[in-house]
Amino acid sequence: MLAAVPDGCRTALDAGCGDGLLARKPAERSASVTGVDRSAEMIERARGHTLVPGNVTYRQRPVGEVVGLLMVWDRPREEGGP
């Protein structure tokens, strides 16, 4: 997974992050990482790990909702993106 995160990456997303193990890995190369999971229990587990870097945040949301938003955010402004 880390091989897919380029050096100097500003943001990374772990959709369906579960307990956050994989979300913590790209934090070594990214300015910020967001882990998203639909399960409040899994998000609480992720937040409870003692080794969570300060640039990782966890959000409890339906993954489909987040992916839909990213599709809009990733579009250039002339195509209707923010």
N, C-alpha and C positions, 0 to 999 in steps of 0.2 A: 504494500500500500504506500509506503513512504517513497518508493521510486516514482509514483505518480504525482507527487507533490514537488513542483519545481522550486529551486532555490529562489528566495525572494517572494514567495507566495504571500499575498496579503491576507486572504481569507480562505478558509476551508470549511466544508460542511460534511458532517457524518449523519446522513439521514437513516434513521433506524438504528440509533447508537447503542441501544440496550444499556448495559452498565457502564458505557463510556470508555472501555479499554482502548478501542481503536481511535477514538476521538483524541485521546491524549498523545498518540504517536505523532500526528502531523504538527502538533504544537511546537515541536522542535524546529520546524522549518517555516511556520506560518505566523504572521502577526496576530491573527485571531482564528479560533476554531469554534464552531457552534455544533453541538451535538443535539439532535432532535429525535425524540421517540414519542410514540403515542401513549406509552405506559407511564403513568405518574410514579409507580413503584420503581421502575427501572431508572427513571431520572433521579429519584431520591438516592438510589444506590450509586449512580454515577457521581452525584454531588458529594456523597459521603466518603469517597476515596480520599485518603490523605495525600496522595501524590498528584492531585489535579493542579496543573500549571495555572497561573493567573490569567493566561490568555485563552482559556477554555471556558465556555459557558454552555449550559444545558437548558433546553427548552422542551416542555411537554406540549406537543402539537401533533395533529395527524400529519404523517409524512406527505401524503398527497397534497395537503394544503401548502406545505412549505415548497414542494417541488413546483407547484403551480405558480407561486410567487416568484420563484427564481427564474422561471421561464420569462416572466415579464421583466424582471430586473435586468436580465442578461441581454435584452434587446437594445440596440442603439436607440438613442432619443428620437431619431427621425422615424423609427418604426413603432413608436409608442411607449418605449421604455422610460423609466424615471430619469 
